[in-house]
Amino acid sequence: MSATVALGIFVVGFYYIATEKVDKVKAALVAAGAMTVLGLTPGAAVFFSEHEGIDWNVIFLLLGMMIIVGIIKQTGLFDFLAIWAAKRSRGEPYRLMVMLMAITAVASPLLDNVTIVMLVAPVTVVICSRLAIPAQPYLIAEILASNIGGAATLIGDPPNIIIGSRAGLSFNDFLVHMAPIVVVIFGVFVLLTKVMFRKSFQYHPDKVAEVMALQERRAITDPRMLVRSLVVLAGVVAGFALHTVLHLEPSIVALVGAGVMLLVTRADTGDTLREVEWPTLVFFMGLFVMVAGLVHTGVIATIGEFVIDAVGDDYLGAATALLFGSAVLGAFFDNIPYAATMAPIVEGLVAQVPDPDTGQALWWAFALGADFGGNGTAVAASANVVAIGIAARMGHPISFWQFTRYGIMVTVLSTAMAWVYVWLRYFVWA
């Protein structure tokens, strides 16, 4: 009975989030409150449990990076990059989109896709404003590119960190097994965007001429602050790459980096904190509690166990179910808590597989499905929520369905290509 009630509350809450009939923060908080009041979550433990509560690592990672981005924004770097990119593309809409997607996809595996969209989204809005073109298509394309690119490494996408820790997979393991298909899918995605967003490409010669006449170096308002900020940012990136060696959570790296940057740049704390996307952080907390209700009442575990029983000894079937099932469920339940919930179930399934190589194939199928499922809806991944929040704050709102109609298309394509890759590499050529 409790599982049915929890699922009902989640569906109703998600309906209001998806239709935007109610502000998404309000919808998430009301649904989370209902889950807690009715005893469908683990009570106070929702604030402390890794698997049945708020993931504070995600919240504080976002908070730290929002502070860092807020300080860098004060240096004029985003205006500099905006003018530089616009001049490089000569204002040609599709060329500009490809440049921004390439920057996003290449950087996401090294920094993580949430951090990248926080850095690139403000730049994109500035570029589009200067060229008098709609920013939403470019932001959507960047979000999708960040989720695809982030799948290539252990640190590029939060679900990968969860899966790598549970499965004992290294940075190099992800690079060898995930990067090849990510490169292929990104190439196809770049071609697809020319069709997906063809009605949005606008060219205004007068605006392009104005941008081409600008001197991007004049956009830097505080060179000294910029140098100090970039040195600290480089340290944060190194901390992310070495977090398993340093035994520090990425959230700690981000918070320490934010503190150091505030100290060395002498940025105004009040001004910087006003740049933090507080509604986005609160929305994530509410969403985590909503999912905690499904975890605590056994809804997600039941789904996972049903899948395991259904596939039996058919390991290709198991890989297929994990890949497509993770893409679908990850799109609706946020792929971070989904990965955390399903990882123990996948571990149990892998333990029953006699061949270690086949067992690893199941992990890769799970990882690919969870990562690419992050493109499915506007709330499917942290990068989506953060970028959409930034867009709204800067006056370029993206609705749930505006994003999701493109996200579903890309998810179907990338998941189908990933299945072919898993089938060939692990079951045909193995």
Number of C-alpha atoms within 10 A of each C-alpha: 7 17 18 12 16 28 20 14 20 22 15 13 23 21 15 17 20 20 13 14 10 14 13 24 19 17 23 26 20 16 26 25 17 19 26 20 11 13 15 23 26 20 16 10 12 20 15 14 14 16 18 26 27 24 21 17 15 19 17 18 19 26 22 23 25 26 25 30 23 21 26 25 19 17 20 20 19 24 24 21 20 25 23 19 21 25 21 14 16 16 25 18 21 20 16 21 24 20 16 23 26 19 16 28 29 17 19 27 25 22 21 27 32 27 27 26 28 21 21 22 26 20 23 27 25 20 27 19 15 18 25 15 20 16 22 22 22 25 29 25 23 30 33 28 28 32 30 33 31 32 31 29 27 27 26 30 32 27 27 27 23 20 24 21 14 15 16 9 16 14 16 12 15 21 16 12 16 23 20 13 21 25 16 13 20 20 12 15 20 17 11 15 18 17 9 15 16 13 9 16 15 15 15 13 13 11 15 19 14 11 21 17 10 14 12 19 15 10 18 19 15 13 14 11 20 20 14 15 24 14 11 22 21 12 15 24 19 14 21 24 20 15 18 15 9 11 8 13 16 26 21 18 22 28 21 15 24 24 14 17 23 19 12 12 17 11 16 11 12 8 12 19 15 12 17 20 18 14 14 22 20 16 19 25 22 24 27 24 27 33 27 29 33 28 25 21 22 15 17 22 17 14 13 22 15 11 17 20 11 13 15 12 12 11 18 19 16 24 25 24 21 26 28 24 20 29 29 24 21 27 28 20 26 26 30 24 26 22 28 20 22 21 23 16 17 23 16 12 19 21 12 12 15 9 10 12 12 18 20 16 22 28 24 24 27 28 28 30 33 36 34 35 34 36 34 30 27 32 29 28 31 26 28 26 22 25 28 27 20 23 20 13 12 13 10 17 15 21 15 18 14 15 24 22 13 21 25 21 14 25 26 18 16 25 25 15 17 25 19 12 17 23 18 12 13 18 14 9 8 9
